[in-house]
């Protein structure tokens, strides 16, 4: 797992939900403390990358409880 770079913006996610645009494209809406609701489009490749990243974080959290 990479070390967190200083130049990234950080938001706190409070909720999420899947969306479908009128043109058929998909997105994920995130409700954040800092920016309110934001959304990002996803395709199969993006979903795969997100699942991989979430899986790595879940594994790390299980290895080191109390760090979340």
ABEGO torsion letter per residue (X at the ends): XBBBBAABBBBBBABBBBBBBAAGBBBBBBBBAAAEBBBBBBBAAAAAAAAAAAAAAAAAAAABBGAX
